Amino acid sequence: MERFNEGDVVYFISSSVFIKKATVIRNAGGFCTIRFSDGNCGTSGTRVRESKLYRTEEEAKKVVEQHQNANKWRGWFLHFYFGLANIIPPILNL
């Protein structure tokens, strides 16, 4: 994987849903210090792993979509499983 350099524009996924645009201000040891474009960090930055950054907004959108699709399946499964637990009568009533 190609390293990020100072000044590169990157995209970070926040809360598994929101894509935030940022600029790399430092890269060392597999971590990048980024400053968000919306100015929420003030003059400081946020340190994140390189693997959590994406070069384009499209790459980040694909990851968000994959995460949302996985959560839909998980939600359906949990609903189905716990729903059955409530309607199947117990075999032994102890």
PDB file as gemmi writes it, atoms N, CA and C in Angstrom:
CRYST1    1.000    1.000    1.000  90.00  90.00  90.00 P 1                      
ATOM      1  N   MET A   1       0.841  -1.182   0.000  1.00  0.00           N  
ATOM      2  CA  MET A   1       0.000   0.000   0.000  1.00  0.00           C  
ATOM      3  C   MET A   1       0.888   1.248   0.000  1.00  0.00           C  
ATOM      4  N   GLU A   2       0.516   2.187  -0.768  1.00  0.00           N  
ATOM      5  CA  GLU A   2       1.265   3.430  -0.892  1.00  0.00           C  
ATOM      6  C   GLU A   2       1.006   4.321   0.319  1.00  0.00           C  
ATOM      7  N   ARG A   3       2.075   4.877   0.860  1.00  0.00           N  
ATOM      8  CA  ARG A   3       1.944   5.748   2.033  1.00  0.00           C  
ATOM      9  C   ARG A   3       1.302   7.083   1.666  1.00  0.00           C  
ATOM     10  N   PHE A   4       0.712   7.685   2.661  1.00  0.00           N  
ATOM     11  CA  PHE A   4       0.175   9.027   2.490  1.00  0.00           C  
ATOM     12  C   PHE A   4       1.269  10.025   2.814  1.00  0.00           C  
ATOM     13  N   ASN A   5       1.286  11.119   2.095  1.00  0.00           N  
ATOM     14  CA  ASN A   5       2.284  12.167   2.311  1.00  0.00           C  
ATOM     15  C   ASN A   5       1.629  13.396   2.920  1.00  0.00           C  
ATOM     16  N   GLU A   6       2.444  14.232   3.526  1.00  0.00           N  
ATOM     17  CA  GLU A   6       1.931  15.477   4.080  1.00  0.00           C  
ATOM     18  C   GLU A   6       1.287  16.295   2.968  1.00  0.00           C  
ATOM     19  N   GLY A   7       0.123  16.824   3.253  1.00  0.00           N  
ATOM     20  CA  GLY A   7      -0.597  17.625   2.273  1.00  0.00           C  
ATOM     21  C   GLY A   7      -1.601  16.850   1.441  1.00  0.00           C  
ATOM     22  N   ASP A   8      -1.571  15.517   1.492  1.00  0.00           N  
ATOM     23  CA  ASP A   8      -2.537  14.706   0.739  1.00  0.00           C  
ATOM     24  C   ASP A   8      -3.945  14.910   1.298  1.00  0.00           C  
ATOM     25  N   VAL A   9      -4.903  14.985   0.411  1.00  0.00           N  
ATOM     26  CA  VAL A   9      -6.313  15.032   0.818  1.00  0.00           C  
ATOM     27  C   VAL A   9      -6.785  13.593   0.947  1.00  0.00           C  
ATOM     28  N   VAL A  10      -7.401  13.284   2.094  1.00  0.00           N  
ATOM     29  CA  VAL A  10      -7.866  11.926   2.368  1.00  0.00           C  
ATOM     30  C   VAL A  10      -9.312  11.981   2.865  1.00  0.00           C  
ATOM     31  N   TYR A  11      -9.923  10.811   2.958  1.00  0.00           N  
ATOM     32  CA  TYR A  11     -11.298  10.700   3.444  1.00  0.00           C  
ATOM     33  C   TYR A  11     -11.323   9.699   4.583  1.00  0.00           C  
ATOM     34  N   PHE A  12     -12.009  10.060   5.660  1.00  0.00           N  
ATOM     35  CA  PHE A  12     -12.077   9.276   6.877  1.00  0.00           C  
ATOM     36  C   PHE A  12     -13.545   8.960   7.156  1.00  0.00           C  
ATOM     37  N   ILE A  13     -13.828   7.722   7.584  1.00  0.00           N  
ATOM     38  CA  ILE A  13     -15.198   7.322   7.895  1.00  0.00           C  
ATOM     39  C   ILE A  13     -15.404   7.430   9.405  1.00  0.00           C  
ATOM     40  N   SER A  14     -16.361   8.243   9.787  1.00  0.00           N  
ATOM     41  CA  SER A  14     -16.672   8.476  11.189  1.00  0.00           C  
ATOM     42  C   SER A  14     -17.981   7.777  11.543  1.00  0.00           C  
ATOM     43  N   SER A  15     -17.997   7.065  12.648  1.00  0.00           N  
ATOM     44  CA  SER A  15     -19.195   6.361  13.131  1.00  0.00           C  
ATOM     45  C   SER A  15     -19.757   5.385  12.096  1.00  0.00           C  
ATOM     46  N   SER A  16     -18.911   4.848  11.261  1.00  0.00           N  
ATOM     47  CA  SER A  16     -19.275   3.870  10.225  1.00  0.00           C  
ATOM     48  C   SER A  16     -20.271   4.408   9.206  1.00  0.00           C  
ATOM     49  N   VAL A  17     -20.530   5.709   9.215  1.00  0.00           N  
ATOM     50  CA  VAL A  17     -21.544   6.274   8.340  1.00  0.00           C  
ATOM     51  C   VAL A  17     -21.081   7.547   7.637  1.00  0.00           C  
ATOM     52  N   PHE A  18     -20.476   8.453   8.381  1.00  0.00           N  
ATOM     53  CA  PHE A  18     -20.158   9.779   7.861  1.00  0.00           C  
ATOM     54  C   PHE A  18     -18.765   9.817   7.248  1.00  0.00           C  
ATOM     55  N   ILE A  19     -18.679  10.368   6.053  1.00  0.00           N  
ATOM     56  CA  ILE A  19     -17.393  10.503   5.364  1.00  0.00           C  
ATOM     57  C   ILE A  19     -16.922  11.936   5.545  1.00  0.00           C  
ATOM     58  N   LYS A  20     -15.713  12.080   6.100  1.00  0.00           N  
ATOM     59  CA  LYS A  20     -15.165  13.406   6.357  1.00  0.00           C  
ATOM     60  C   LYS A  20     -13.895  13.603   5.553  1.00  0.00           C  
ATOM     61  N   LYS A  21     -13.784  14.759   4.943  1.00  0.00           N  
ATOM     62  CA  LYS A  21     -12.609  15.120   4.160  1.00  0.00           C  
ATOM     63  C   LYS A  21     -11.562  15.702   5.103  1.00  0.00           C  
ATOM     64  N   ALA A  22     -10.300  15.325   4.898  1.00  0.00           N  
ATOM     65  CA  ALA A  22      -9.230  15.796   5.772  1.00  0.00           C  
ATOM     66  C   ALA A  22      -7.942  15.943   4.976  1.00  0.00           C  
ATOM     67  N   THR A  23      -6.959  16.567   5.605  1.00  0.00           N  
ATOM     68  CA  THR A  23      -5.632  16.726   5.016  1.00  0.00           C  
ATOM     69  C   THR A  23      -4.618  16.100   5.955  1.00  0.00           C  
ATOM     70  N   VAL A  24      -3.676  15.344   5.394  1.00  0.00           N  
ATOM     71  CA  VAL A  24      -2.620  14.727   6.192  1.00  0.00           C  
ATOM     72  C   VAL A  24      -1.617  15.815   6.571  1.00  0.00           C  
ATOM     73  N   ILE A  25      -1.344  15.927   7.885  1.00  0.00           N  
ATOM     74  CA  ILE A  25      -0.339  16.901   8.305  1.00  0.00           C  
ATOM     75  C   ILE A  25       0.936  16.223   8.810  1.00  0.00           C  
ATOM     76  N   ARG A  26       0.849  14.895   9.067  1.00  0.00           N  
ATOM     77  CA  ARG A  26       2.036  14.147   9.468  1.00  0.00           C  
ATOM     78  C   ARG A  26       1.776  12.667   9.256  1.00  0.00           C  
ATOM     79  N   ASN A  27       2.825  11.912   8.890  1.00  0.00           N  
ATOM     80  CA  ASN A  27       2.721  10.473   8.717  1.00  0.00           C  
ATOM     81  C   ASN A  27       3.959   9.829   9.315  1.00  0.00           C  
ATOM     82  N   ALA A  28       3.749   8.968  10.309  1.00  0.00           N  
ATOM     83  CA  ALA A  28       4.872   8.277  10.934  1.00  0.00           C  
ATOM     84  C   ALA A  28       4.396   6.992  11.595  1.00  0.00           C  
ATOM     85  N   GLY A  29       5.135   5.921  11.387  1.00  0.00           N  
ATOM     86  CA  GLY A  29       4.865   4.663  12.075  1.00  0.00           C  
ATOM     87  C   GLY A  29       3.515   4.047  11.802  1.00  0.00           C  
ATOM     88  N   GLY A  30       2.983   4.196  10.609  1.00  0.00           N  
ATOM     89  CA  GLY A  30       1.693   3.607  10.269  1.00  0.00           C  
ATOM     90  C   GLY A  30       0.498   4.428  10.721  1.00  0.00           C  
ATOM     91  N   PHE A  31       0.751   5.579  11.316  1.00  0.00           N  
ATOM     92  CA  PHE A  31      -0.317   6.479  11.747  1.00  0.00           C  
ATOM     93  C   PHE A  31      -0.193   7.802  11.007  1.00  0.00           C  
ATOM     94  N   CYS A  32      -1.339   8.416  10.748  1.00  0.00           N  
ATOM     95  CA  CYS A  32      -1.360   9.740  10.120  1.00  0.00           C  
ATOM     96  C   CYS A  32      -2.047  10.712  11.070  1.00  0.00           C  
ATOM     97  N   THR A  33      -1.514  11.898  11.147  1.00  0.00           N  
ATOM     98  CA  THR A  33      -2.202  12.976  11.842  1.00  0.00           C  
ATOM     99  C   THR A  33      -2.923  13.761  10.765  1.00  0.00           C  
ATOM    100  N   ILE A  34      -4.238  13.885  10.924  1.00  0.00           N  
ATOM    101  CA  ILE A  34      -5.052  14.552   9.905  1.00  0.00           C  
ATOM    102  C   ILE A  34      -5.759  15.758  10.517  1.00  0.00           C  
ATOM    103  N   ARG A  35      -6.073  16.706   9.671  1.00  0.00           N  
ATOM    104  CA  ARG A  35      -6.859  17.877  10.072  1.00  0.00           C  
ATOM    105  C   ARG A  35      -8.091  17.898   9.172  1.00  0.00           C  
ATOM    106  N   PHE A  36      -9.262  17.902   9.799  1.00  0.00           N  
ATOM    107  CA  PHE A  36     -10.502  17.879   9.036  1.00  0.00           C  
ATOM    108  C   PHE A  36     -10.727  19.214   8.341  1.00  0.00           C  
ATOM    109  N   SER A  37     -11.310  19.155   7.159  1.00  0.00           N  
ATOM    110  CA  SER A  37     -11.552  20.351   6.352  1.00  0.00           C  
ATOM    111  C   SER A  37     -12.598  21.275   6.960  1.00  0.00           C  
ATOM    112  N   ASP A  38     -13.510  20.706   7.768  1.00  0.00           N  
ATOM    113  CA  ASP A  38     -14.553  21.544   8.361  1.00  0.00           C  
ATOM    114  C   ASP A  38     -14.065  22.340   9.571  1.00  0.00           C  
ATOM    115  N   GLY A  39     -12.818  22.120   9.980  1.00  0.00           N  
ATOM    116  CA  GLY A  39     -12.234  22.910  11.062  1.00  0.00           C  
ATOM    117  C   GLY A  39     -12.634  22.492  12.458  1.00  0.00           C  
ATOM    118  N   ASN A  40     -13.190  21.305  12.634  1.00  0.00           N  
ATOM    119  CA  ASN A  40     -13.619  20.860  13.957  1.00  0.00           C  
ATOM    120  C   ASN A  40     -12.462  20.645  14.932  1.00  0.00           C  
ATOM    121  N   CYS A  41     -11.258  20.466  14.433  1.00  0.00           N  
ATOM    122  CA  CYS A  41     -10.119  20.202  15.309  1.00  0.00           C  
ATOM    123  C   CYS A  41      -9.372  21.471  15.693  1.00  0.00           C  
ATOM    124  N   GLY A  42      -9.763  22.586  15.154  1.00  0.00           N  
ATOM    125  CA  GLY A  42      -9.025  23.807  15.417  1.00  0.00           C  
ATOM    126  C   GLY A  42      -7.664  23.752  14.744  1.00  0.00           C  
ATOM    127  N   THR A  43      -6.616  24.095  15.495  1.00  0.00           N  
ATOM    128  CA  THR A  43      -5.272  24.069  14.905  1.00  0.00           C  
ATOM    129  C   THR A  43      -4.598  22.722  15.091  1.00  0.00           C  
ATOM    130  N   SER A  44      -5.163  21.855  15.938  1.00  0.00           N  
ATOM    131  CA  SER A  44      -4.572  20.541  16.158  1.00  0.00           C  
ATOM    132  C   SER A  44      -5.111  19.544  15.143  1.00  0.00           C  
ATOM    133  N   GLY A  45      -4.710  18.293  15.294  1.00  0.00           N  
ATOM    134  CA  GLY A  45      -5.176  17.262  14.378  1.00  0.00           C  
ATOM    135  C   GLY A  45      -5.634  16.031  15.138  1.00  0.00           C  
ATOM    136  N   THR A  46      -6.010  15.023  14.388  1.00  0.00           N  
ATOM    137  CA  THR A  46      -6.451  13.744  14.936  1.00  0.00           C  
ATOM    138  C   THR A  46      -5.538  12.667  14.385  1.00  0.00           C  
ATOM    139  N   ARG A  47      -5.069  11.774  15.246  1.00  0.00           N  
ATOM    140  CA  ARG A  47      -4.150  10.716  14.824  1.00  0.00           C  
ATOM    141  C   ARG A  47      -4.941   9.435  14.576  1.00  0.00           C  
ATOM    142  N   VAL A  48      -4.801   8.867  13.367  1.00  0.00           N  
ATOM    143  CA  VAL A  48      -5.519   7.639  12.990  1.00  0.00           C  
ATOM    144  C   VAL A  48      -4.576   6.714  12.236  1.00  0.00           C  
ATOM    145  N   ARG A  49      -4.927   5.447  12.200  1.00  0.00           N  
ATOM    146  CA  ARG A  49      -4.146   4.477  11.404  1.00  0.00           C  
ATOM    147  C   ARG A  49      -4.310   4.782   9.922  1.00  0.00           C  
ATOM    148  N   GLU A  50      -3.256   4.507   9.178  1.00  0.00           N  
ATOM    149  CA  GLU A  50      -3.319   4.706   7.723  1.00  0.00           C  
ATOM    150  C   GLU A  50      -4.428   3.880   7.100  1.00  0.00           C  
ATOM    151  N   SER A  51      -4.684   2.694   7.651  1.00  0.00           N  
ATOM    152  CA  SER A  51      -5.692   1.796   7.078  1.00  0.00           C  
ATOM    153  C   SER A  51      -7.110   2.353   7.193  1.00  0.00           C  
ATOM    154  N   LYS A  52      -7.311   3.377   7.999  1.00  0.00           N  
ATOM    155  CA  LYS A  52      -8.633   3.985   8.166  1.00  0.00           C  
ATOM    156  C   LYS A  52      -8.858   5.160   7.223  1.00  0.00           C  
ATOM    157  N   LEU A  53      -7.890   5.419   6.362  1.00  0.00           N  
ATOM    158  CA  LEU A  53      -7.971   6.547   5.433  1.00  0.00           C  
ATOM    159  C   LEU A  53      -8.139   6.053   4.005  1.00  0.00           C  
ATOM    160  N   TYR A  54      -8.822   6.839   3.210  1.00  0.00           N  
ATOM    161  CA  TYR A  54      -9.076   6.489   1.812  1.00  0.00           C  
ATOM    162  C   TYR A  54      -8.674   7.646   0.927  1.00  0.00           C  
ATOM    163  N   ARG A  55      -8.172   7.322  -0.247  1.00  0.00           N  
ATOM    164  CA  ARG A  55      -7.678   8.358  -1.164  1.00  0.00           C  
ATOM    165  C   ARG A  55      -8.807   9.110  -1.867  1.00  0.00           C  
ATOM    166  N   THR A  56      -9.925   8.427  -2.115  1.00  0.00           N  
ATOM    167  CA  THR A  56     -11.038   9.086  -2.802  1.00  0.00           C  
ATOM    168  C   THR A  56     -12.322   8.900  -1.999  1.00  0.00           C  
ATOM    169  N   GLU A  57     -13.263   9.791  -2.248  1.00  0.00           N  
ATOM    170  CA  GLU A  57     -14.552   9.705  -1.577  1.00  0.00           C  
ATOM    171  C   GLU A  57     -15.308   8.460  -2.039  1.00  0.00           C  
ATOM    172  N   GLU A  58     -15.101   8.048  -3.282  1.00  0.00           N  
ATOM    173  CA  GLU A  58     -15.779   6.852  -3.815  1.00  0.00           C  
ATOM    174  C   GLU A  58     -15.337   5.597  -3.061  1.00  0.00           C  
ATOM    175  N   GLU A  59     -14.028   5.494  -2.763  1.00  0.00           N  
ATOM    176  CA  GLU A  59     -13.542   4.346  -1.987  1.00  0.00           C  
ATOM    177  C   GLU A  59     -14.227   4.291  -0.624  1.00  0.00           C  
ATOM    178  N   ALA A  60     -14.310   5.424   0.023  1.00  0.00           N  
ATOM    179  CA  ALA A  60     -14.941   5.492   1.347  1.00  0.00           C  
ATOM    180  C   ALA A  60     -16.422   5.138   1.259  1.00  0.00           C  
ATOM    181  N   LYS A  61     -17.109   5.599   0.210  1.00  0.00           N  
ATOM    182  CA  LYS A  61     -18.536   5.291   0.044  1.00  0.00           C  
ATOM    183  C   LYS A  61     -18.765   3.796  -0.104  1.00  0.00           C  
ATOM    184  N   LYS A  62     -17.873   3.109  -0.829  1.00  0.00           N  
ATOM    185  CA  LYS A  62     -17.999   1.661  -0.989  1.00  0.00           C  
ATOM    186  C   LYS A  62     -17.907   0.958   0.354  1.00  0.00           C  
ATOM    187  N   VAL A  63     -16.992   1.395   1.200  1.00  0.00           N  
ATOM    188  CA  VAL A  63     -16.832   0.786   2.524  1.00  0.00           C  
ATOM    189  C   VAL A  63     -18.069   1.032   3.377  1.00  0.00           C  
ATOM    190  N   VAL A  64     -18.614   2.238   3.332  1.00  0.00           N  
ATOM    191  CA  VAL A  64     -19.834   2.551   4.091  1.00  0.00           C  
ATOM    192  C   VAL A  64     -20.983   1.671   3.612  1.00  0.00           C  
ATOM    193  N   GLU A  65     -21.133   1.512   2.299  1.00  0.00           N  
ATOM    194  CA  GLU A  65     -22.199   0.671   1.752  1.00  0.00           C  
ATOM    195  C   GLU A  65     -22.037  -0.779   2.187  1.00  0.00           C  
ATOM    196  N   GLN A  66     -20.803  -1.294   2.159  1.00  0.00           N  
ATOM    197  CA  GLN A  66     -20.561  -2.667   2.600  1.00  0.00           C  
ATOM    198  C   GLN A  66     -20.937  -2.833   4.065  1.00  0.00           C  
ATOM    199  N   HIS A  67     -20.593  -1.852   4.872  1.00  0.00           N  
ATOM    200  CA  HIS A  67     -20.910  -1.908   6.295  1.00  0.00           C  
ATOM    201  C   HIS A  67     -22.423  -1.882   6.512  1.00  0.00           C  
ATOM    202  N   GLN A  68     -23.118  -1.030   5.768  1.00  0.00           N  
ATOM    203  CA  GLN A  68     -24.574  -0.946   5.908  1.00  0.00           C  
ATOM    204  C   GLN A  68     -25.242  -2.233   5.461  1.00  0.00           C  
ATOM    205  N   ASN A  69     -24.763  -2.843   4.379  1.00  0.00           N  
ATOM    206  CA  ASN A  69     -25.336  -4.108   3.907  1.00  0.00           C  
ATOM    207  C   ASN A  69     -25.109  -5.217   4.920  1.00  0.00           C  
ATOM    208  N   ALA A  70     -23.931  -5.257   5.538  1.00  0.00           N  
ATOM    209  CA  ALA A  70     -23.646  -6.266   6.553  1.00  0.00           C  
ATOM    210  C   ALA A  70     -24.558  -6.078   7.755  1.00  0.00           C  
ATOM    211  N   ASN A  71     -24.816  -4.839   8.138  1.00  0.00           N  
ATOM    212  CA  ASN A  71     -25.688  -4.571   9.283  1.00  0.00           C  
ATOM    213  C   ASN A  71     -27.134  -4.922   8.982  1.00  0.00           C  
ATOM    214  N   LYS A  72     -27.568  -4.780   7.728  1.00  0.00           N  
ATOM    215  CA  LYS A  72     -28.942  -5.169   7.372  1.00  0.00           C  
ATOM    216  C   LYS A  72     -29.123  -6.669   7.588  1.00  0.00           C  
ATOM    217  N   TRP A  73     -28.146  -7.463   7.134  1.00  0.00           N  
ATOM    218  CA  TRP A  73     -28.217  -8.907   7.300  1.00  0.00           C  
ATOM    219  C   TRP A  73     -28.205  -9.266   8.779  1.00  0.00           C  
ATOM    220  N   ARG A  74     -27.338  -8.635   9.550  1.00  0.00           N  
ATOM    221  CA  ARG A  74     -27.242  -8.916  10.981  1.00  0.00           C  
ATOM    222  C   ARG A  74     -28.549  -8.563  11.683  1.00  0.00           C  
ATOM    223  N   GLY A  75     -29.122  -7.415  11.348  1.00  0.00           N  
ATOM    224  CA  GLY A  75     -30.378  -7.009  11.961  1.00  0.00           C  
ATOM    225  C   GLY A  75     -31.506  -7.973  11.639  1.00  0.00           C  
ATOM    226  N   TRP A  76     -31.573  -8.424  10.395  1.00  0.00           N  
ATOM    227  CA  TRP A  76     -32.608  -9.374   9.999  1.00  0.00           C  
ATOM    228  C   TRP A  76     -32.440 -10.677  10.756  1.00  0.00           C  
ATOM    229  N   PHE A  77     -31.205 -11.155  10.852  1.00  0.00           N  
ATOM    230  CA  PHE A  77     -30.934 -12.416  11.541  1.00  0.00           C  
ATOM    231  C   PHE A  77     -31.334 -12.324  13.014  1.00  0.00           C  
ATOM    232  N   LEU A  78     -30.933 -11.251  13.688  1.00  0.00           N  
ATOM    233  CA  LEU A  78     -31.265 -11.102  15.105  1.00  0.00           C  
ATOM    234  C   LEU A  78     -32.772 -10.998  15.307  1.00  0.00           C  
ATOM    235  N   HIS A  79     -33.439 -10.272  14.427  1.00  0.00           N  
ATOM    236  CA  HIS A  79     -34.899 -10.155  14.514  1.00  0.00           C  
ATOM    237  C   HIS A  79     -35.546 -11.528  14.341  1.00  0.00           C  
ATOM    238  N   PHE A  80     -35.091 -12.279  13.358  1.00  0.00           N  
ATOM    239  CA  PHE A  80     -35.628 -13.607  13.091  1.00  0.00           C  
ATOM    240  C   PHE A  80     -35.360 -14.538  14.271  1.00  0.00           C  
ATOM    241  N   TYR A  81     -34.122 -14.556  14.744  1.00  0.00           N  
ATOM    242  CA  TYR A  81     -33.738 -15.474  15.815  1.00  0.00           C  
ATOM    243  C   TYR A  81     -34.500 -15.176  17.103  1.00  0.00           C  
ATOM    244  N   PHE A  82     -34.485 -13.938  17.543  1.00  0.00           N  
ATOM    245  CA  PHE A  82     -35.157 -13.605  18.793  1.00  0.00           C  
ATOM    246  C   PHE A  82     -36.672 -13.613  18.641  1.00  0.00           C  
ATOM    247  N   GLY A  83     -37.158 -13.383  17.442  1.00  0.00           N  
ATOM    248  CA  GLY A  83     -38.588 -13.489  17.198  1.00  0.00           C  
ATOM    249  C   GLY A  83     -39.067 -14.916  17.361  1.00  0.00           C  
ATOM    250  N   LEU A  84     -38.280 -15.875  16.847  1.00  0.00           N  
ATOM    251  CA  LEU A  84     -38.636 -17.280  17.005  1.00  0.00           C  
ATOM    252  C   LEU A  84     -38.604 -17.697  18.460  1.00  0.00           C  
ATOM    253  N   ALA A  85     -37.653 -17.183  19.210  1.00  0.00           N  
ATOM    254  CA  ALA A  85     -37.542 -17.550  20.622  1.00  0.00           C  
ATOM    255  C   ALA A  85     -38.802 -17.150  21.387  1.00  0.00           C  
ATOM    256  N   ASN A  86     -39.492 -16.135  20.896  1.00  0.00           N  
ATOM    257  CA  ASN A  86     -40.694 -15.678  21.595  1.00  0.00           C  
ATOM    258  C   ASN A  86     -41.955 -16.429  21.179  1.00  0.00           C  
ATOM    259  N   ILE A  87     -41.960 -17.095  20.024  1.00  0.00           N  
ATOM    260  CA  ILE A  87     -43.195 -17.757  19.599  1.00  0.00           C  
ATOM    261  C   ILE A  87     -43.149 -19.273  19.683  1.00  0.00           C  
ATOM    262  N   ILE A  88     -41.967 -19.882  19.782  1.00  0.00           N  
ATOM    263  CA  ILE A  88     -41.884 -21.337  19.914  1.00  0.00           C  
ATOM    264  C   ILE A  88     -42.135 -21.690  21.381  1.00  0.00           C  
ATOM    265  N   PRO A  89     -43.120 -22.526  21.653  1.00  0.00           N  
ATOM    266  CA  PRO A  89     -43.409 -22.868  23.052  1.00  0.00           C  
ATOM    267  C   PRO A  89     -42.285 -23.708  23.654  1.00  0.00           C  
ATOM    268  N   PRO A  90     -42.005 -23.509  24.928  1.00  0.00           N  
ATOM    269  CA  PRO A  90     -40.955 -24.312  25.565  1.00  0.00           C  
ATOM    270  C   PRO A  90     -41.363 -25.772  25.649  1.00  0.00           C  
ATOM    271  N   ILE A  91     -40.395 -26.663  25.520  1.00  0.00           N  
ATOM    272  CA  ILE A  91     -40.675 -28.103  25.582  1.00  0.00           C  
ATOM    273  C   ILE A  91     -40.986 -28.531  26.999  1.00  0.00           C  
ATOM    274  N   LEU A  92     -40.164 -28.094  27.911  1.00  0.00           N  
ATOM    275  CA  LEU A  92     -40.395 -28.418  29.314  1.00  0.00           C  
ATOM    276  C   LEU A  92     -40.731 -27.134  30.067  1.00  0.00           C  
ATOM    277  N   ASN A  93     -41.726 -27.193  30.840  1.00  0.00           N  
ATOM    278  CA  ASN A  93     -42.099 -26.035  31.618  1.00  0.00           C  
ATOM    279  C   ASN A  93     -41.644 -26.286  33.045  1.00  0.00           C  
ATOM    280  N   LEU A  94     -40.414 -25.928  33.362  1.00  0.00           N  
ATOM    281  CA  LEU A  94     -39.873 -26.223  34.694  1.00  0.00           C  
ATOM    282  C   LEU A  94     -40.092 -25.111  35.647  1.00  0.00           C  
TER     283      LEU A  94                                                      
END                                                                             
